Amino acid sequence: LKERWVLTVSRRFEEVLPTLPEPTTALPAVADSQRIYCELPEMEAGEEAYIEAYERLRMFRQLGMDDLVVLHPDSTWDDGHGGTPALEPQGAPAKGGDDAFREYLDAIGDLKLPFALSHGFRDISPLDSSWATGHAGMDAQGGLISTGPGRFQLKSRSIAALAATSLRHVQEQYSPNAIYLRHMAAEPPWTRVDSDARLGDEACSYLHTLQAEQALLASLRDEEDAHVVVDGGHHWMHRGLLKTVIARLGGESPSTQPLVVDFPLRHMDRQQVNIGLGSPEDFLGTDVPEGARDSRSPAFDRYLATTVAFGNAGLVPDLVRWGLPAVAKVYYMLRPLQTFYLGVQVESIHYQRGGNLLETTEALVAGAHELSQVRVVYANGLHVYINGAVEESWEISLDEDPTYVLPPASFLAHGPDGLLVYSADAGQGRIDFVQCDDYLYCDTRGERLNVGPITVRGAAVVTTHDWQIDVYPIDTTEPIELEPATIWPDRRLPPLRVLAFRDDADEPDVESASVSGSTISLRPQDDVYRYRITLPEWMVEPGN
């Protein structure tokens, strides 16, 4: 065993960062920057598994979340009992088999949600047509390395020979929009070293394992039609090779570390789309008690604010554990904001202390980074302020705008085209707010407040299109009051009608909403997921 340790000591931050190889091929420009990602939880063995996953996605779609990319776990293919191929995966037997799986994928297609199916190139099974013991890795005692029931570690030298056929099988059989590549960038390569003495110098070689895996990543990057989302955690080792990656943070409890964002924002490829921080549990480093799992908890606030600080795309939390309001908050708050920072160069990063904004090296020397109050400015004019402090608030004054008070675990973003997104106090107490061309989202956090065209206690989304206003009550039990004239100030408004979309109905019902002057009052109902305010029926063309 040969080891070499290199210790670099400097008073300048950039001099102590690892020197990563320059990519020989540039990543393509970021496409579909509005996409939010949904990583489905592991599926239990049982015939209801695919049905439960579909119902979850249908609920998201009903609430207007149509820019979701669905990432499937390994257990989509496997029940955890063995008996299924690894390189030629198929629907899990205990979940209804391949027929049930194909029906599930057809149903997702009807929802028009793009989906990724998992693959790892870590395992090989005796049930694979390409099985040979020579493709299985060996441990130091000369036995085959087991990775689970009926699964063995795939030799790194075999990846190149088997990967293309395996990928073609998945793409031809199931037509996913993308491959969700597990393990390779989520776990360090030294956990997959092959000890087969017959390999000579390749045996027990971390470098050989790394090079073999990076060769596959490079081929996937360069294949024009290959869309790959990579599960991360050690993704920093593969600079320039990953287009899209789940950006799990390292360490046992990332949420307790000072908020230092320079490495991913300035030293990794800006065309690489980093997604989320892993799950909230990954970020927090612990299982969150049930009473603290909701969209307004300090833990969730910190998860969302840190996602913004690192300039990452949204990754919605688990619906069952965190609830629909938390899923909607990630989706609606980050969807417009991330289009302004994904793929955009960073112009400056400063850390606040005592009213002064310090550059990174100054902040580290002075200890200002430990306060975790950061301002990031992007080349397109986007300014993002993140307060990652535990106790201290931060006041931000903008021209012609009120002073925003950022409590712990909060943020404020403003920039081009009038973009304004914040989780902060703008004078009415802390609220979560987004206003963009497509919609208005707000969560008043339990207070009944007037926010733009609506008055609400809780969370709601308002979207507009032509002569239609759609209102999604997300987390409120009191009537939502809406003033259409605020949305359509230059239109003469006829008497409007209200339609209610219900879970169990194919067509909406006409709702007898309360109208007082120019205000329409919408009463939340358990089976109504959307209200539509539109023209009276006699003004609508037949068929519309």
C-alpha positions in Angstrom: 0.0 0.0 0.0 1.4 3.3 -1.1 0.1 6.6 0.2 1.1 10.2 -0.3 -0.2 13.2 1.6 0.1 16.7 0.4 -0.6 19.5 2.8 -1.0 23.1 1.5 -1.1 26.0 3.9 -1.8 29.5 2.7 -3.6 32.7 3.7 -5.3 32.8 0.4 -8.4 30.6 0.0 -8.0 29.8 -3.7 -4.4 28.4 -3.1 -5.6 25.6 -0.8 -8.3 24.3 -3.1 -7.6 21.0 -5.0 -6.3 21.5 -8.5 -8.7 19.6 -10.7 -7.8 18.6 -14.3 -9.1 21.0 -16.9 -11.8 19.3 -19.0 -10.8 18.6 -22.6 -14.4 19.0 -23.8 -16.6 21.8 -22.7 -20.0 21.0 -21.3 -22.9 22.2 -23.4 -24.9 25.2 -22.4 -27.6 24.6 -19.8 -30.9 23.6 -21.3 -34.3 23.5 -19.6 -33.1 25.6 -16.7 -36.6 25.8 -15.3 -36.7 22.0 -14.6 -37.3 20.9 -11.0 -36.4 17.4 -9.9 -38.3 14.8 -7.9 -36.4 11.8 -6.6 -38.9 9.1 -5.7 -38.3 7.3 -2.4 -37.3 3.6 -2.4 -40.3 1.5 -3.4 -41.4 -1.2 -1.0 -41.9 -4.7 -2.5 -45.6 -5.0 -3.2 -48.1 -4.7 -6.0 -49.2 -1.2 -4.9 -45.7 0.3 -5.3 -46.1 1.5 -8.9 -49.7 2.7 -8.2 -48.6 4.7 -5.2 -45.8 6.3 -7.2 -48.2 7.3 -9.9 -50.8 8.8 -7.5 -48.0 10.9 -6.0 -47.0 12.2 -9.4 -50.7 12.8 -10.4 -51.1 14.9 -7.3 -48.1 17.1 -8.3 -49.5 17.5 -11.8 -52.9 18.6 -10.5 -51.2 21.4 -8.7 -49.6 22.7 -11.8 -46.2 21.2 -11.4 -45.5 20.3 -15.0 -41.8 21.0 -15.1 -40.8 18.1 -12.9 -38.2 15.4 -13.9 -39.0 12.2 -12.1 -35.9 10.2 -10.9 -36.6 6.5 -10.1 -34.6 4.6 -7.4 -32.9 1.3 -7.8 -35.8 -0.5 -6.1 -37.9 0.3 -9.2 -36.2 -2.7 -10.7 -35.4 -4.8 -7.7 -37.4 -6.1 -4.6 -34.2 -6.5 -2.6 -34.5 -10.3 -2.7 -32.4 -11.0 -5.7 -33.7 -12.9 -8.7 -33.5 -10.0 -11.1 -30.9 -9.0 -13.7 -28.6 -6.0 -13.0 -27.5 -5.0 -16.5 -30.7 -6.0 -18.2 -33.2 -4.6 -15.6 -36.9 -5.2 -15.8 -40.0 -4.6 -13.7 -39.7 -6.0 -10.2 -41.6 -9.3 -9.7 -43.2 -8.4 -6.3 -44.4 -5.1 -7.7 -46.3 -6.9 -10.5 -43.5 -7.6 -12.9 -42.7 -6.1 -16.2 -46.3 -5.7 -17.4 -47.2 -3.7 -14.4 -44.1 -1.6 -14.8 -44.8 -0.8 -18.4 -48.4 0.2 -17.5 -47.0 2.5 -14.9 -44.6 4.2 -17.4 -47.5 4.6 -19.9 -49.5 6.4 -17.1 -46.5 8.7 -16.4 -46.5 9.4 -20.1 -50.1 10.5 -19.9 -49.1 13.0 -17.2 -46.5 14.4 -19.6 -43.7 14.2 -17.0 -40.2 13.3 -18.2 -38.7 10.5 -16.2 -35.3 8.9 -15.6 -34.7 5.2 -14.8 -31.8 4.2 -12.5 -28.7 2.4 -13.6 -25.4 2.0 -11.7 -22.9 -0.1 -13.5 -21.8 -1.2 -10.1 -23.5 -4.6 -10.1 -23.7 -7.7 -12.3 -26.0 -10.7 -11.7 -25.8 -14.4 -12.7 -29.1 -13.7 -14.4 -27.5 -11.2 -16.9 -26.9 -12.7 -20.3 -23.4 -11.2 -20.1 -22.6 -12.9 -16.8 -19.2 -14.5 -16.3 -17.2 -14.7 -13.1 -14.4 -12.9 -14.9 -16.7 -9.8 -14.9 -17.2 -9.9 -11.1 -14.7 -8.1 -8.7 -12.8 -10.0 -6.1 -12.1 -9.1 -2.5 -8.7 -9.4 -0.7 -9.6 -13.0 0.3 -10.2 -14.1 -3.3 -14.0 -14.2 -3.1 -16.5 -12.4 -5.3 -17.5 -9.1 -3.9 -21.3 -9.2 -3.0 -23.3 -5.9 -3.4 -26.6 -7.4 -2.4 -28.8 -10.5 -2.8 -27.9 -12.1 -6.1 -25.6 -9.2 -7.1 -21.8 -8.9 -7.4 -19.5 -5.9 -8.0 -18.9 -5.3 -11.6 -15.2 -5.1 -12.5 -14.1 -1.6 -13.5 -12.3 -3.0 -16.5 -15.6 -4.6 -17.7 -17.6 -1.4 -17.6 -16.5 -0.3 -21.1 -17.3 -3.7 -22.6 -20.8 -4.0 -21.1 -22.1 -0.4 -20.6 -23.3 0.3 -24.2 -25.3 -2.9 -24.5 -26.9 -2.4 -21.1 -27.9 1.2 -21.8 -29.3 0.2 -25.1 -31.4 -2.4 -23.4 -33.0 0.2 -21.0 -33.5 2.8 -23.7 -35.1 0.4 -26.3 -37.3 -1.4 -23.8 -38.6 1.5 -21.7 -37.8 4.7 -23.5 -36.8 6.9 -20.5 -36.2 10.6 -21.0 -32.9 10.2 -19.1 -30.8 7.7 -17.2 -30.3 8.2 -13.4 -26.8 7.0 -12.9 -26.4 5.8 -9.3 -23.3 5.0 -7.2 -20.5 6.1 -9.5 -20.3 9.7 -8.3 -22.2 9.2 -5.1 -19.6 6.9 -3.5 -15.8 7.3 -3.8 -14.0 5.0 -6.3 -11.8 3.5 -3.6 -14.9 1.6 -2.4 -15.1 -0.3 -5.7 -11.4 -1.4 -6.1 -11.0 -4.9 -7.5 -8.4 -7.1 -5.7 -8.1 -9.7 -8.5 -4.4 -10.6 -8.4 -4.6 -11.8 -12.0 -4.9 -8.2 -13.1 -1.3 -7.4 -12.2 -0.7 -3.7 -11.8 -4.5 -3.0 -12.2 -5.2 -4.9 -9.0 -6.1 -2.8 -5.9 -5.7 0.3 -8.1 -7.8 3.3 -7.1 -6.5 5.1 -10.1 -7.6 2.4 -12.5 -11.1 2.3 -11.0 -11.3 6.1 -11.3 -10.1 6.2 -14.9 -12.4 3.4 -16.0 -15.4 5.1 -14.5 -14.4 8.5 -15.9 -14.1 7.0 -19.3 -17.8 6.0 -19.1 -18.8 9.4 -17.8 -16.9 11.1 -20.7 -18.6 8.8 -23.3 -22.0 9.6 -21.8 -21.2 13.4 -21.8 -20.2 13.3 -25.5 -23.1 11.2 -26.7 -25.5 13.8 -28.1 -28.7 11.8 -27.4 -27.7 10.6 -24.0 -29.4 12.5 -21.1 -28.0 11.5 -17.8 -28.7 12.6 -14.3 -25.9 11.5 -11.9 -26.3 10.8 -8.2 -23.6 12.9 -6.5 -21.7 13.2 -3.2 -18.3 12.8 -4.7 -19.1 14.5 -8.0 -16.4 17.1 -7.5 -13.9 14.4 -8.6 -15.4 14.4 -12.0 -15.2 18.0 -13.1 -16.4 18.6 -16.6 -17.8 15.1 -17.0 -21.3 15.6 -15.5 -24.0 17.6 -17.1 -26.6 17.2 -14.3 -25.9 15.9 -10.8 -27.6 15.5 -7.4 -25.3 17.8 -5.4 -25.2 16.0 -2.1 -22.9 17.7 0.4 -20.1 15.8 2.2 -19.7 15.4 5.9 -21.9 14.0 8.7 -24.0 17.1 9.2 -23.6 19.6 6.3 -26.2 21.9 7.7 -24.0 22.8 10.7 -21.1 23.9 8.6 -20.3 27.6 7.8 -21.8 28.6 4.5 -18.8 28.9 2.2 -20.0 28.7 -1.4 -16.9 29.6 -3.5 -15.8 26.1 -4.5 -18.9 25.0 -6.4 -19.8 28.5 -7.7 -16.3 29.5 -8.9 -14.1 26.4 -9.3 -16.6 23.9 -10.8 -18.0 24.1 -14.3 -20.9 26.6 -14.4 -22.6 24.6 -17.2 -22.9 21.7 -14.8 -26.5 21.7 -13.3 -26.3 20.9 -9.6 -29.6 19.7 -8.1 -30.6 20.2 -4.5 -28.5 19.1 -1.6 -29.7 15.5 -1.5 -32.8 15.0 0.7 -33.4 17.3 3.7 -32.3 14.4 5.9 -29.0 14.1 3.9 -28.4 17.8 4.4 -29.4 17.9 8.1 -27.4 14.8 8.9 -30.2 13.3 11.0 -33.7 12.1 10.8 -36.0 15.0 11.5 -38.7 14.4 14.1 -42.2 14.2 12.6 -43.4 17.4 14.3 -40.5 19.4 12.7 -41.2 18.1 9.2 -43.2 20.8 7.5 -42.8 23.6 5.0 -42.3 26.3 7.6 -40.0 24.5 10.0 -36.5 26.0 10.7 -34.9 22.8 9.3 -36.8 23.1 6.0 -36.1 26.9 5.8 -32.3 26.1 6.1 -32.5 23.4 3.4 -34.2 25.8 0.9 -32.0 28.8 1.7 -28.8 26.7 1.3 -30.0 25.3 -2.0 -30.3 28.9 -3.2 -26.9 29.8 -1.7 -25.1 27.1 -3.8 -27.0 28.1 -6.9 -28.6 24.7 -7.3 -31.8 23.6 -9.1 -34.7 22.5 -6.9 -35.1 19.0 -5.6 -38.5 18.5 -4.0 -38.6 16.6 -0.6 -40.4 13.3 0.0 -44.1 14.0 -0.1 -45.0 11.5 2.7 -42.4 12.8 5.1 -42.6 16.5 4.4 -46.1 17.1 3.0 -47.4 18.7 -0.2 -46.9 22.3 1.0 -43.1 21.7 1.2 -43.0 20.1 -2.2 -45.0 23.1 -3.7 -42.7 25.6 -1.9 -39.5 24.2 -3.5 -41.2 23.9 -6.9 -42.7 27.4 -7.1 -40.0 29.3 -5.3 -37.0 27.9 -7.2 -38.5 27.4 -10.7 -38.3 31.0 -11.8 -35.2 31.9 -9.7 -32.9 29.1 -10.9 -33.4 30.1 -14.5 -31.4 33.3 -13.6 -28.4 31.5 -12.1 -28.0 28.0 -13.7 -25.2 28.2 -16.2 -24.5 31.9 -15.4 -21.0 33.0 -14.3 -20.6 34.4 -10.8 -19.3 38.0 -10.7 -18.6 38.3 -7.0 -19.1 36.6 -3.6 -18.9 38.5 -0.3 -19.5 37.6 3.3 -21.1 40.1 5.6 -19.8 41.1 9.1 -20.5 44.2 11.0 -22.1 45.9 8.0 -19.1 45.2 5.8 -19.0 42.9 2.8 -15.7 41.0 2.7 -14.1 38.9 -0.1 -13.6 35.3 0.7 -10.0 35.4 1.8 -10.6 38.4 4.1 -13.7 36.7 5.5 -11.8 33.5 6.3 -9.0 35.4 8.0 -11.4 37.5 10.0 -13.8 34.6 10.7 -16.7 36.4 9.0 -17.6 33.2 7.1 -18.7 31.6 10.4 -21.7 34.0 10.5 -22.8 32.5 7.1 -24.3 35.7 5.7 -23.5 35.7 2.0 -24.1 37.9 -1.0 -23.7 36.4 -4.5 -23.8 38.5 -7.6 -24.2 36.9 -11.0 -23.0 38.3 -14.4 -26.6 38.9 -15.5 -27.3 41.3 -12.6 -29.0 38.8 -10.3 -28.2 39.6 -6.6 -28.8 36.9 -4.0 -28.6 37.4 -0.3 -28.6 34.4 2.0 -28.7 34.5 5.8 -27.3 31.1 7.0 -26.8 32.4 10.6 -28.3 30.5 13.5 -29.4 33.5 15.5 -28.6 36.8 13.8 -30.9 38.6 11.4 -29.6 40.7 8.4 -31.2 43.9 7.0 -31.1 44.5 3.3 -32.1 47.8 1.7 -32.9 47.9 -2.0 -33.5 51.0 -4.1 -37.1 52.1 -4.1 -38.1 48.9 -2.1 -38.8 48.4 1.6 -36.0 47.2 3.9 -36.0 43.4 4.0 -35.2 41.7 7.3 -33.6 38.3 6.7 -34.1 36.1 9.8 -31.9 33.0 10.2 -32.2 30.5 7.3 -33.7 32.9 4.8 -32.9 34.6 1.5 -33.7 37.4 -0.9 -33.1 37.4 -4.7 -33.7 40.3 -7.1 -32.5 40.9 -10.6 -33.3 41.2 -14.3 -36.9 41.6 -15.6 -38.2 42.6 -12.2 -37.5 39.2 -10.6 -38.2 39.2 -6.9 -38.1 36.0 -4.8 -37.7 36.0 -1.0 -38.3 34.2 2.3 -38.0 37.3 4.5 -39.8 40.0 6.4 -40.8 42.9 4.1 -42.8 44.7 6.8 -45.6 42.2 7.5 -43.7 39.5 9.2 -41.8 36.7 7.4 -43.4 35.4 4.3 -42.3 33.3 1.3 -43.0 35.2 -2.0 -42.4 34.8 -5.7 -43.7 37.0 -8.5 -42.7 36.2 -12.0 -44.3 36.3 -15.5 -46.0 32.9 -15.0 -47.4 33.1 -11.5 -47.5 34.5 -8.0 -46.7 32.2 -5.1 -46.9 33.2 -1.4 -47.0 31.6 2.0 -48.0 34.0 4.7 -46.9 31.5 7.4 -50.2 31.5 9.4 -51.0 35.2 9.2 -53.9 36.5 7.1 -52.3 39.0 4.7 -53.0 40.9 1.5 -50.3 40.0 -1.0 -50.8 41.6 -4.4 -54.1 40.5 -5.9 -55.0 38.0 -3.1 -55.7 37.9 0.6 -54.8 34.6 2.2 -53.8 32.9 5.4 -51.4 30.2 4.4 -50.0 29.2 0.9 -51.5 29.6 -2.5 -50.5 30.0 -6.2 -52.1 32.3 -8.7 -51.5 31.8 -12.5 -53.0 33.7 -15.4 -53.4 32.9 -19.1 -55.5 35.0 -21.4 -59.0 35.4 -19.8 -58.3 32.7 -17.1 -57.0 33.0 -13.5 -56.2 29.8 -11.8 -55.9 29.6 -8.0 -54.3 26.6 -6.3 -55.1 26.5 -2.5 -52.0 24.7 -1.2 -52.0 25.1 2.6 -55.0 27.2 3.8 -58.3 26.5 5.5 -59.8 30.0 5.2 -61.4 31.7 2.1 -59.0 33.1 -0.4 -60.0 36.6 -1.6 -58.9 37.6 -5.1 -59.3 40.9 -7.0 -59.2 40.2 -10.8 -59.0 43.9 -11.5 -55.6 44.0 -9.9 -54.4 41.3 -12.4 -56.3 42.8 -15.4 -56.2 46.6 -14.7 -56.8 47.7 -18.3 -59.8 45.4 -19.0 -63.5 46.0 -18.6 -64.6 43.0 -16.6 -67.9 41.3 -17.2 -69.5 39.2 -14.5 -67.0 36.3 -14.1 -67.7 32.7 -13.3 -65.7 30.3 -11.1 -65.0 26.7 -11.9 -63.9 24.1 -9.4 -61.6 21.2 -10.4 -62.2 18.1 -8.2 -60.1 15.0 -7.7 -62.8 12.6 -8.9 -64.3 14.5 -11.8 -63.2 14.8 -15.4 -64.8 18.1 -16.0 -64.9 21.2 -13.6 -68.1 22.2 -11.8 -69.4 25.8 -11.8 -68.9 27.1 -8.3 -71.1 29.6 -6.5 -68.4 31.8 -5.2 -69.0 34.7 -2.9 -68.6 38.1 -4.7 -68.4 41.4 -2.9 -67.8 44.4 -5.1 -64.6 43.6 -7.1 -63.5 40.8 -4.8 -64.1 37.1 -5.3 -64.0 34.8 -2.3 -62.9 31.2 -2.8 -63.6 28.7 -0.1 -61.0 25.8 0.2 -62.5 22.4 -0.1 -60.8 19.1 0.5 -61.6 17.7 -2.9 -60.9 20.9 -4.9 -57.3 21.3 -6.1 -57.8 24.3 -8.4 -60.3 27.2 -8.9 -60.5 28.9 -12.3 -61.9 32.4 -12.7 -63.0 33.0 -16.3 -65.5 34.6 -18.6 -69.2 33.8 -18.4 -70.2 30.9 -20.6 -72.1 33.0 -23.2 -68.8 34.8 -24.0 -66.8 31.6 -24.5 -66.5 30.1 -28.0 -68.0 26.6 -28.3 -65.5 23.9 -27.4 -63.4 26.3 -25.1 
